[in-house]
């Protein structure tokens, strides 16, 4: 994947990207595919048909989904620990509880499809090819980080993942621009622009809707509705909380974002919709974060502990898929425990590798600001009298 594409971030560590996960044979592999019927409440549509509730998927893919979600959660738990140990500083937004969105989305897409999101981006970075070591090293500000240790929690990228963006809602018009490029170049692929319910009231989101529909771009706008924008409940900030209907002239679909198979089915539907020339589509993923908005937010001052525990007990995406794997005899309890253990070992090793990496050299502060072709002779530093000449 990397041999044909240039990464603008120089000196990315050798372990910054990983190859797709390999899947070994598990229990009851006689029939390669299984048919699963989703709950009838998995989708609600607006000016379009809903995807089929019947999912045909391979057993290997189901196991891959489970492994990815378990590894992602373990990675975020490690990030939590590193932050509390004061090894990670600044902003840090974890996706614990929302794993089904990133995993279900990736399994329905190809490398040609593009994703751009806001600052809760660690899981998407991992699913789009970033290694655990490079993600954790970036959080620690180390040179083995996926952005060379200069981007931190909110600025992670891979060749087909455009971040990781710190400005609320600003990634949405950028995503529309990427979709415009895809259409202009004749690529049969889609761009998925993710934002939260808290960003849904941004004017630039609606401007992006307008341009995408005006030019019938292959753009899918995805609202990750985790019920709270920072510490404000959705119904206290939005007059219309049916986010999938907010596109007005753009059809929409509400999805159970806690079910990885529902996400997979909806994203496959959305891609087919856009690349077939029907124009943009709006998805609302109903999901939930177990932790606070960021590490500085305990997450319990605007909601009850009982609410959080209820979601963990009844709607957890990993537990839901685990039950399906056991129900269809795709995997045994022992094999599942082996996956969990392997994920823990992998993440623990990545933590040590990230901590062992050094900090970027001070000379790196002046790199990757402008392309050399721009011919910029100098850049001002933090202070007016601090000038770096190229």
C-alpha positions in Angstrom: 0.0 0.0 0.0 2.7 2.4 0.9 5.0 1.8 -2.0 2.7 3.6 -4.4 1.9 6.6 -2.2 4.0 9.3 -0.6 3.4 10.3 2.9 3.9 14.0 3.5 5.1 13.4 7.0 8.8 12.6 6.7 10.6 10.3 9.0 7.6 8.3 10.0 8.8 5.3 12.1 9.2 2.0 10.3 6.4 0.6 12.5 4.0 3.4 11.8 1.8 1.2 9.5 0.6 -2.4 9.8 -0.6 -4.9 7.3 -4.1 -6.3 7.4 -4.7 -8.7 10.3 -4.3 -12.4 9.5 -7.1 -14.7 10.6 -6.5 -18.3 11.4 -9.2 -21.1 11.2 -11.5 -21.2 14.2 -14.1 -23.6 15.4 -16.8 -24.7 13.0 -15.3 -23.4 9.7 -17.1 -25.9 7.4 -19.4 -23.2 6.1 -17.4 -20.1 5.3 -20.2 -17.6 5.5 -23.0 -17.0 7.9 -26.4 -15.2 7.5 -27.3 -12.9 10.3 -30.6 -11.1 10.7 -30.2 -7.7 12.3 -32.7 -6.3 14.8 -35.6 -4.5 13.1 -34.7 -1.3 14.9 -31.2 -1.2 13.4 -32.1 1.4 10.8 -34.4 4.3 10.3 -34.4 6.0 6.9 -35.2 9.5 5.5 -36.0 9.9 1.8 -34.3 6.6 0.9 -34.8 2.9 1.4 -33.2 1.3 4.5 -30.5 -1.3 4.0 -31.4 -5.0 4.2 -31.5 -6.5 7.7 -30.0 -9.7 6.3 -26.2 -9.7 6.5 -24.2 -12.2 4.7 -20.6 -12.2 6.1 -17.7 -14.6 6.4 -16.8 -16.1 9.7 -13.2 -14.8 9.3 -14.5 -11.3 8.9 -16.6 -11.6 12.1 -13.5 -12.8 14.0 -11.5 -9.9 12.5 -14.1 -7.5 13.7 -14.0 -8.9 17.2 -10.2 -8.8 17.3 -10.1 -5.3 16.1 -12.6 -4.0 18.6 -10.8 -5.8 21.5 -7.4 -4.4 20.4 -8.8 -0.9 20.0 -10.3 -0.9 23.4 -7.1 -2.3 25.0 -5.2 0.5 23.2 -7.5 3.2 24.6 -7.3 1.7 28.1 -3.5 1.9 27.8 -3.8 5.6 26.7 -5.9 6.2 29.7 -3.3 4.8 32.0 -0.5 6.7 30.3 -2.4 10.0 30.6 -3.1 9.4 34.3 0.6 8.6 34.7 1.3 12.1 33.2 3.2 10.6 30.3 0.6 12.0 27.9 -0.1 15.7 28.2 -2.6 18.0 26.6 -5.8 17.0 24.9 -6.7 13.3 24.7 -10.1 12.0 23.5 -10.8 8.3 23.8 -13.3 6.2 21.8 -14.0 3.6 24.4 -17.5 2.4 23.8 -17.6 3.6 20.2 -15.4 0.9 18.6 -18.2 -0.5 16.4 -18.2 2.7 14.3 -14.6 2.6 13.2 -14.5 -1.2 12.8 -17.8 -1.6 11.0 -17.0 1.2 8.7 -13.6 -0.1 7.7 -14.8 -3.6 6.9 -17.2 -2.1 4.3 -14.7 0.1 2.6 -11.5 -0.3 0.4 -8.2 1.5 0.5 -9.5 3.8 -2.2 -12.2 5.2 0.0 -11.2 8.1 2.2 -12.1 9.0 5.8 -11.7 12.2 7.7 -12.9 12.8 11.3 -12.5 15.1 14.3 -10.2 14.7 17.3 -11.5 11.3 18.6 -9.4 9.6 16.0 -7.2 6.9 17.6 -9.5 4.0 16.5 -9.8 5.3 13.0 -6.1 5.7 12.7 -5.6 2.1 13.8 -8.2 0.7 11.4 -6.8 2.8 8.5 -3.4 1.2 8.9 -1.6 2.9 11.8 0.3 0.6 14.2 -0.5 0.6 17.9 3.1 1.6 18.6 3.0 4.6 16.3 -0.3 5.8 17.8 0.8 5.5 21.4 4.2 7.1 20.5 2.4 10.0 19.0 0.3 10.5 22.1 3.6 10.5 24.1 5.1 13.0 21.7 7.9 10.6 20.6 9.6 10.5 17.2 8.3 7.0 16.6 4.8 8.5 16.5 2.7 8.4 13.3 3.1 12.2 12.9 6.7 12.2 14.2 5.6 13.1 17.7 4.5 16.6 16.6 0.8 16.1 16.2 -0.4 14.4 19.3 -3.8 13.0 20.0 -5.8 15.0 17.5 -3.5 14.9 14.5 -2.9 11.4 13.2 -2.9 10.5 9.5 -2.4 7.6 7.1 -2.3 7.6 3.3 -6.1 7.2 3.1 -7.1 8.8 6.4 -7.0 12.6 6.6 -7.1 13.0 10.4 -7.6 13.8 13.2 -8.7 17.5 13.1 -8.8 19.8 16.2 -11.2 22.5 15.0 -14.8 21.5 15.7 -16.6 20.8 12.5 -13.8 22.0 10.2 -13.2 18.6 8.8 -16.6 18.4 7.2 -16.0 20.9 4.4 -12.5 19.4 4.0 -14.2 16.0 3.4 -16.5 17.6 0.8 -13.4 18.8 -0.9 -11.8 15.3 -0.9 -15.1 14.0 -2.4 -14.9 16.7 -5.1 -11.4 15.5 -6.0 -12.6 12.0 -6.3 -15.4 12.9 -8.6 -13.1 15.3 -10.6 -10.5 12.5 -11.1 -13.2 9.9 -11.9 -12.4 7.6 -9.0 -15.1 5.1 -8.1 -14.7 5.7 -4.4 -16.4 7.7 -1.6 -15.3 10.0 1.2 -16.7 9.6 4.7 -16.7 12.8 6.8 -17.3 12.2 10.5 -18.4 14.7 13.1 -20.1 14.6 16.5 -23.6 15.7 17.6 -21.8 18.7 19.3 -20.4 19.8 15.9 -23.7 19.3 14.1 -24.8 22.9 14.5 -21.7 24.4 12.9 -22.6 26.5 9.9 -19.8 25.0 7.8 -21.4 21.6 8.1 -24.5 22.9 6.3 -22.4 24.7 3.8 -20.7 21.4 3.0 -24.1 19.7 2.6 -25.1 22.4 0.1 -22.0 22.0 -2.0 -22.0 18.3 -1.9 -25.6 18.1 -3.1 -25.2 20.9 -5.7 -22.4 19.0 -7.3 -23.7 15.4 -6.4 -20.4 14.5 -4.8 -19.6 11.0 -3.5 -19.7 12.3 0.0 -21.1 10.5 3.0 -21.6 12.7 6.1 -21.5 10.7 9.3 -22.7 12.1 12.6 -21.4 10.1 15.5 -24.2 10.9 18.0 -22.9 9.8 21.4 -25.6 11.9 23.1 -23.3 14.6 24.6 -21.4 17.4 23.0 -18.7 17.8 25.7 -20.9 18.0 28.7 -24.1 19.2 27.0 -26.9 16.7 26.2 -28.0 16.8 22.6 -31.5 17.9 23.4 -30.2 21.0 25.2 -28.1 22.2 22.3 -30.0 21.0 19.2 -33.6 22.0 18.3 -33.7 18.9 16.0 -31.9 15.8 17.3 -32.9 13.7 14.3 -29.4 14.3 12.8 -30.0 12.0 9.9 -32.8 14.3 8.7 -30.8 17.5 8.9 -29.5 17.2 5.4 -33.0 18.3 4.2 -32.4 17.7 0.4 -29.9 14.9 1.3 -31.4 11.5 2.2 -30.4 10.1 5.5 -30.2 7.0 7.6 -30.1 6.5 11.3 -28.0 3.5 12.4 -27.5 1.5 15.6 -23.9 2.5 16.0 -23.4 0.0 18.9 -23.8 -2.9 16.5 -20.8 -3.4 14.3 -22.8 -5.4 11.8 -25.4 -2.6 11.5 -22.6 -0.1 10.9 -21.0 -2.4 8.3 -24.3 -2.8 6.5 -25.1 0.9 6.5 -21.7 1.9 5.3 -21.7 -0.6 2.5 -25.1 0.8 1.5 -23.9 4.4 1.7 -20.8 3.7 -0.5 -23.0 2.0 -3.1 -25.4 4.9 -3.0 -22.7 7.5 -3.6 -20.5 5.8 -6.2 -23.6 4.9 -8.3 -24.1 8.6 -8.9 -27.0 9.3 -6.5 -25.1 12.0 -4.7 -24.4 12.5 -1.0 -25.9 10.6 1.9 -26.1 11.4 5.6 -25.6 8.7 8.3 -26.3 9.1 12.0 -24.5 6.6 14.1 -26.2 6.3 17.5 -23.3 5.4 19.8 -22.1 6.1 23.3 -18.7 7.0 25.0 -18.1 5.4 28.3 -15.5 8.0 29.4 -15.7 11.7 29.5 -15.4 14.0 26.5 -11.7 14.1 27.1 -9.4 12.9 29.8 -9.9 16.1 31.8 -13.7 15.4 32.0 -14.8 12.8 34.5 -18.0 12.3 32.5 -20.2 11.9 35.5 -21.3 15.5 36.3 -23.9 15.7 33.4 -25.0 12.0 33.4 -25.4 9.3 36.1 -23.1 6.4 36.7 -26.2 4.2 36.4 -26.7 5.4 32.8 -23.1 4.6 31.9 -23.4 1.2 33.5 -26.7 0.4 31.8 -25.0 1.1 28.4 -22.1 -1.1 29.3 -24.3 -3.9 30.4 -26.9 -3.8 27.6 -25.3 -2.2 24.6 -21.6 -2.9 24.6 -20.5 -3.5 21.0 -17.8 -6.0 21.9 -20.1 -8.1 24.1 -22.8 -8.0 21.4 -20.5 -9.4 18.8 -19.1 -11.9 21.3 -22.5 -13.3 21.8 -23.1 -13.7 18.1 -19.7 -15.5 17.6 -20.7 -18.0 20.3 -24.3 -18.3 19.1 -23.2 -19.3 15.6 -20.4 -21.5 17.0 -17.8 -19.5 15.0 -15.4 -19.5 17.9 -15.0 -21.2 21.3 -14.7 -19.5 24.6 -11.0 -20.6 24.8 -10.2 -19.2 21.4 -11.9 -15.9 22.4 -9.8 -15.8 25.6 -6.7 -16.3 23.4 -7.6 -13.3 21.3 -8.2 -11.2 24.3 -4.8 -12.3 25.8 -3.0 -11.7 22.5 -4.5 -8.1 22.3 -3.3 -7.4 25.8 0.2 -8.6 25.1 0.4 -6.7 21.8 -0.7 -3.5 23.4 1.6 -3.9 26.4 4.5 -4.4 24.1 3.5 -1.4 22.0 3.4 0.7 25.2 7.0 -0.2 26.0 8.2 0.4 22.5 6.5 3.8 22.4 8.0 4.8 25.8 11.5 3.7 24.6 11.3 6.0 21.6 13.1 9.4 22.0 11.6 12.8 21.6 11.9 14.5 18.2 15.0 16.6 17.7 14.4 20.4 18.1 15.3 20.9 14.4 12.2 19.0 13.5 10.1 21.9 14.7 10.9 23.8 11.5 10.1 20.9 9.1 6.8 19.9 7.3 5.4 23.4 7.5 5.5 24.3 3.8 6.4 22.2 0.8 9.8 23.0 -0.5 8.3 23.9 -3.8 6.6 26.9 -2.1 10.0 28.6 -1.9 9.3 30.0 1.6 12.7 31.5 2.7 12.0 31.7 6.5 9.5 31.0 9.2 8.9 33.0 12.4 9.1 31.1 15.7 7.1 31.6 18.9 8.7 35.0 19.5 8.8 37.7 16.8 12.6 37.8 16.9 13.0 34.1 16.5 13.5 33.5 12.8 14.4 30.3 11.1 16.0 30.6 7.6 15.8 27.6 5.2 
